[in-house]
């Protein structure tokens, strides 16, 4: 057992604080205790009917041909219709969909549902002019501007599947995704604002398009006004393209889609160098995200101001900034920038200005705020907040309690929500009006979700036991596969246990049946809630002309959760230096994106390998965390370890000096 697992178990056993739902909250909650009484089929039937509007009703709830599921068969619907048009038609056109706050202080926009509809219709008409139709794959590479959800919704209106690539990814990453999906159109912007500086998105997009020949048109939003080259015939300014286009919804009707039509791909890191295109389809996804958003965040559309502080470029933003909230007629905050620009109270200023009632963020952000100190939150009136959420990694009880005390005025429930890119929707979470909370536990599977913990042999462990988190039944928003790679889909999620989804996370169940998530059990790292594969970083490193071999692992970090440590062997004749170290870190940023930059690089003449040549990451991890080493007898050359240890110690000493 690793030290980390042991630590998590100790936490579980020692954590005795309990927070029952506040009475007033429970009395008005969208989800009451009896929600757990409904049967699996009953629950999802009801949600499918109540949460969504259908052009044609579904005739079959689900079909399960392991490992592929289909949901709401026979139904016809459109996501944009559900998220926008039906709300305007019902008289909610004047309701604010997004309070947008730009990063430069004072830049603000209010986008009502009626505004959203006109912008989406105009843009969808413009896309049609470029030949975008039902089925045309579209890539989107943008920052957190209102036009990002507009672009996504315009695609769904036309029935064109999209892939949104996070604006922090490199040209290589963008090109790889566009090529994998076969994208024909790319939507981007001149530049994005980040902590006061300009991120050259169009320039990166140009590099990516040079390696993605199938992209024939590129739409460019003017955001910063920075100078960017436009290629004649391929590149189009957004504002010029929509000029003269109608914003009458009848000019561009919502395409009736089948429940199982492809909605989007979201690429995520796995255990190889190539990211996986996770497939999400129309009805099950929308129903899953809308239902979880409604019950877990207890959304009262008429009163709440909801803010999910994630980036739309990740699944959290897709499900809980765009599709779930809009489907539920929420009023949301959309913030473009970082929490510390221009100062560390920016978030709290935003909460105060808009009277935010529900805030959803990641443990890594909470720990940054903890580090900065509660005085920034104290400068502002946060009394509007009534519910807090957390996602992305296991939340340590200290951060959980700090969040509740300093942000939630020691009064609000905190919902720790477990899910994945693959699951599409939250699967394990408290219901804030029902569940007694325990700091550090995601508590119970959502109604209609059957989660369990299995041991190595596929036996379900009882209360008090630990093992691997699995899902025993399909759920509506589950992935429908890995794009173009059936074998990898079966192998990654379905090969360990029969007809049972293997999540890749360790978990324990306590005596009350509450789940405690323990982190990944595969070669996937979690840095600031972002998923990065060790092998992807290794491939980026060996791509550098001076690198012979590289091994990557993570160590614990008090802010980012995990931090990346790279062990690098240089080619003969190349000398380690501080300059070389910087060069390698930059190289990884250029190949993947700044989020994948190693925190430490340790140069070593050799890497520890098993006799069969497999790099021993567990060992490297122990070294990175200064832990006593476990069994090294399978090592081809145990002396290597001592060498690496001393190098790592040197590296640490140098860092401490710096
Ligand atoms: C992995 C999925 C889904 C949104 C963001 C991340 C970890 C996520 C929790 C949580 C413990 C969590 C898991 C999971 N994770 N939420 N509440 N408690 N761990 O999505 O990039 O697909 O990563 O994040 O390890 O497998 P993702």
Boltz pocket constraint, residues with backbone or C-beta under 6 A from the ligand:
constraints:
  - pocket:
      binder: B
      contacts: [[A, 268], [A, 315], [A, 316], [A, 390], [A, 391], [A, 392], [A, 393], [A, 394], [A, 395], [A, 416], [A, 417], [A, 418], [A, 419], [A, 420], [A, 421], [A, 422], [A, 428], [A, 442], [A, 503], [A, 504], [A, 505], [A, 517], [A, 518], [A, 519], [A, 520], [A, 526], [A, 529], [A, 530], [A, 531]]
      max_distance: 6.0
